[in-house]
Amino acid sequence: MKTILLLIVLLTIGCTKSDDTIRILKDQGYTNITITGYNHFSCGKGDKFKTGFTALSQANKVVSGTVCTGLFKGSTIRLD
């Protein structure tokens, strides 16, 4: 029973990829990046990593959003 419970918890825990998120955002011209943690409802079903952020856009506007990354696909930047 403990094994099943542990498996369920591990499958539902969200993960973040802070270093990858910062790299992806910098590559797209964002600056002053702050990682805000896991954003559970911000990405699609296939996305395992859902890392929230705030940053300055290329137009010097403060934006917030999530970088969504799946295990076998690239990443998507979703703005709030």
ChimeraX attribute file (.defattr): number of C-alpha atoms within 10 A of each C-alpha:
attribute: neighborCount
match mode: 1-to-1
recipient: residues
	/A:1	6
	/A:2	7
	/A:3	8
	/A:4	9
	/A:5	9
	/A:6	10
	/A:7	11
	/A:8	11
	/A:9	11
	/A:10	10
	/A:11	9
	/A:12	10
	/A:13	11
	/A:14	16
	/A:15	16
	/A:16	20
	/A:17	18
	/A:18	20
	/A:19	9
	/A:20	14
	/A:21	26
	/A:22	21
	/A:23	12
	/A:24	16
	/A:25	18
	/A:26	15
	/A:27	10
	/A:28	12
	/A:29	12
	/A:30	21
	/A:31	17
	/A:32	12
	/A:33	19
	/A:34	15
	/A:35	19
	/A:36	15
	/A:37	16
	/A:38	20
	/A:39	19
	/A:40	17
	/A:41	9
	/A:42	18
	/A:43	20
	/A:44	12
	/A:45	8
	/A:46	12
	/A:47	20
	/A:48	21
	/A:49	24
	/A:50	30
	/A:51	27
	/A:52	26
	/A:53	23
	/A:54	19
	/A:55	21
	/A:56	17
	/A:57	18
	/A:58	11
	/A:59	8
	/A:60	11
	/A:61	10
	/A:62	14
	/A:63	14
	/A:64	18
	/A:65	19
	/A:66	26
	/A:67	27
	/A:68	25
	/A:69	24
	/A:70	16
	/A:71	10
	/A:72	9
	/A:73	10
	/A:74	9
	/A:75	17
	/A:76	16
	/A:77	19
	/A:78	14
	/A:79	13
	/A:80	10
